[in-house]
Amino acid sequence: MARINVHLHGKAREGAYTTLIETYSTRLSGRGVNLIRHSGKLKLNEYFSKLEKEVAGGKLILLDENGPSITTERFVKRWNEWRGGSETIHLAIGPVDGWGENPEIMHEKLSLGPLTMTYEMAAVVLLEQLYRSSEIERGSSYHRK
């Protein structure tokens, strides 16, 4: 089973976000999902260069408000594809100002919906959806239709 790495740029500025990020990270720890924190002091190009080096041999997907958004059901299908594949999946949440329109950043993008949110909130939503997907896969009662 492939691993999923969630990359965060910087740490949460508020304790409530930190608590939620840690809660979902802990819940996902035995399910092939790793949380990787990068220095918030890295500029966009530095952060992106570091990501590209770390994902060598894997697949990088950028969380971006301009990417396509998907339903929970489609997210679960993606979860199963990612986990059933052979390459490590790297889901990266960008810096505060996002990924921008840099033509060098040519990777698949995924949106968590049309609303603008802080990167900390995006981290919580992403981690919760990964946890929800893992629970659906397990057949638990966490997800209700």
N, C-alpha and C positions, 0 to 999 in steps of 0.2 A: 504494500500500500504506500502510495506517495504521501509525502508530508506537505503541510501547508504552513508557510511562514507569513506572519502578519508583521509588516514593517511600519513603525510609527516614527514620525519626525518630531523629536522633542518629547517632553513629558507634559502631562496635563497640568494646567495652571490652577485648577481647582480640585480640592480634595475629594469632592463627590465623584468627579469623573475618574480620578485615580482609583477610588474604591470599586466602581463599576468595572473598569478595565481589568483590575486585578481579580475581581470575582469571576468574570467570564474567562479570563486567561487560566485561572485555576481549574475551572470546570472543564476546560478543553485540554488541559495538560496531558492527559492520558489518551487523547484521541487523535494524536498526530498533528496537533496544531501548536506552533511555537510563536511567541510574541518576541519581536526583536525591536529594541528601542535604539534609535540613532540620535546623535546630538542635535539638539534644536539650533545649535549655533552654525550648522552647516548651511551654506547658501544652496539654492536650488540646484545649480550645476554640480556642486560637490556632492550633494546628497544623491542625485541621480547617478553620478559616476560610481559612487560607492555601491549603490543598489545593483548596477549592471555588473560589477565585479562579483558581488555576492550571489547573483542569480545564475552565474555561468552554468550551463547544463540544465537549467530549470526554466520556468516560464514566469515572466513578470507581468502582472496585471495591475494597472494603476487605477485607484479609486478616484474618480473625477466626476464632478457634477455634470459635465458635458458628455459623458459616456452613456451608453444605453442602460436604462433601469429595467429590472426584472422583478417578477413576482416571487414570493416565498417558494412556491412550487418549482419555479424555474431555478431558483437558487439551490434548492435541494438536488435537482438534477445535475447542476454544475458541481455541487459538493461530491456527488457520487462519481462524476467523471474525473474530478481532481483526485479524489482518494483512490479510485480504481486505476489511475494511470501510473506511469513509471517515472515521470519527472516531477520534481519538487515545484510546487506552486508558490509564488511570492506575491502576496497582495500588499500593495504599498499605498499608504495614505500620505498624501503630499504635505508640504509645509503649509503654513498659515495662508499664504496667498495662492495656493494650488500649484498645479503643474504648468500653468501658462500655455502659451501657444508656441513653445519651442519646437521647431521642426525636427530637432535631433531626438526628441522623446517620442519615438514611434513604437508604442506598445499597445496592446489591447487595453481598453478602458472600460470601467464598469461604474455605474452610478448607483447610489443608494436611494435615489429618488430625485424629484425635481426641486425639492426645497434646499436652500443653502443652509449649511450647518457648520459648526466649528469642527476642527479636525479631531478634537477630543470626543465630540458627539458622534462623529463618523466612526471613530474607533469602537465606541460602545455599540453602535448599531451593527457594524460589521461583525464584531465578536459575538453579539447576541444571535445574529443570523447563522453564523457558523455553528454555534451551540444548538440552536433550534434544528438545524439540518441534521446534526449528529443525533439529536433526540428522536427526530422523525425516523431516521435510519434504524435506530434501536427499537422503535415501536412504542416509545413511552407515551404517556398522556400529556407531556409538556405542551405540545402543539394541538390546538383545537381548530377545526375547520369552521 
